[in-house]
Amino acid sequence: LYAVIAASRSGFDGATAFFAQPWNAILMILTLGAAFYHMRLGMQVVVEDYIGKAGMKQGLLILNTFVCVGLFAATALSVLKIWITASV
């Protein structure tokens, strides 16, 4: 987290240089995966606790999974694009 904050303080070029390093990009993708998985589990608990209708509950749980997977895919592809284009 400290390294990401330090890279973001140096602007776009600093962040791009930070994610151009293979270990930084891989660790960021793993961190994003853990964060979105944690978000999915948290929202699942909220839906299961507060939604009473079975059909609505199932629909929201499916939507929760798709949104989390979509957000992870978008952010992981963004990091990969920076990593690949910066190293070329």
N, C-alpha and C positions, 0 to 999 in steps of 0.2 A: 504494500500500500504506500509506503514511504517513497519507493522508487517511482510509482505512477504519479504521485503528487509532484515530485521533483521534476519529472519529465513534462508534466502538463504546465508547469510554471514557465518553462522555456518556450512555450508556444507550439504552433503546429509543427515546425521543423524539428523541435526537440522531441515531441511525442512520436513523430514518424521515425526519427533516428532510434528512439527507445524500442519501438516495436519492430524495427528492422533486425534487431538481434534475435537469433533463434530461441534462446532460452527465455527471453522476456515474452516473446509472442506465445510460446507454448504454455508458460505459466499463466499468462493472462487468459488464454482459452480455457485452461483447467479451472481457473478461478471463476470465470463466467459460468462454466458448466455447474460448478458447485452452488453458485449464487442463484441461478435459475432453478435448479433442483430444489433448493431450500425455499424459494418463493413458491414453487408449485405445491410443495408439502404444506406450507403455511396457508395458502389459499384453499387447499383441499380441506383442511381442518375447519376453516371458517365456513365453507359451503356445507360441510357435513353437520356442523353444529347449528346453523341458523336457517337453513332451507328445509322446509317441511315436506313439500311435494316431491314425490319420488322421481317423476319425469323431469322436473326442473332441476333437481339435484344432479341427476345423471348428465343432463345437457350441460350444466355449468362445469361439472368435473371434466367432461370431454373438452369443452372450450378452454378450460384452464390448462389442460395438457397441451393442446395445440398452440395456444398463445405462448406458453413457456418454451416450447420447442422452436416456434417461429422466431421468438426473440433471441434465443441462443444461436440459431442458425444465422440470423442477420448479423449479430455481433461477432461471431466466430469468423464468418466470411469477411467481415470488415478488417479484422486483425490479420487474417491470412492474406488479404489483398495488399495491405500495407507491407507485410513481411516479404511477399513475393516481389512486388514492384520496387521496393527499396533495395533489394539485393541484386536486381538486374542492372 
